[in-house]
Amino acid sequence: MNSKTERMVREFIWLNHGHGILPLYGDDGELQCSKCMIDFKRMPLDELLEKVERIRIKEVFESQDDSLPLWFGLSRASWLTLPRVLMQAMPKSWQRRMANLLFEYDEAFPYQPDIGTRVQITKNGKLIKTPEWLLNYRCPDQNMINSLRKQQGTAVG
């Protein structure tokens, strides 16, 4: 994408990212929003798109009763699969809430069919062996788990 096209894309995102016109600052060629504190001119484009998508999804969650379908988004996912090792690395209060939701789910559907599922691990669309750190929830690899946390920066795969 050439610089002129990128500038047009950035302006479009800036004007239409969901916070209206009032918090926008565009003097001197700037593209900023005082509500979400995003610099639409300087932030790398892929990071910008991801951040704007999160903001819009969060705002929709807060205003809708369709939170779960919105969380799945446009994906064709029929299942939610979360690694046990990472769930057990969450704060205890989160684990209690999650366990209560799972108990509530089981109570709502006590006659589930006797079927199972399998998880296949992929990387770049190709099947790979499940990494040991994902399997070992009894002795978790704290270094790997910490490398995946938000405050640590870029995730490791």
Summary of the structure (lengths in Angstrom):
residues: 157
radius of gyration: 20.6
end to end distance: 28.4
largest distance: 64.0
contacts: 291
relative contact order: 0.07
helix: 49%
strand: 6%
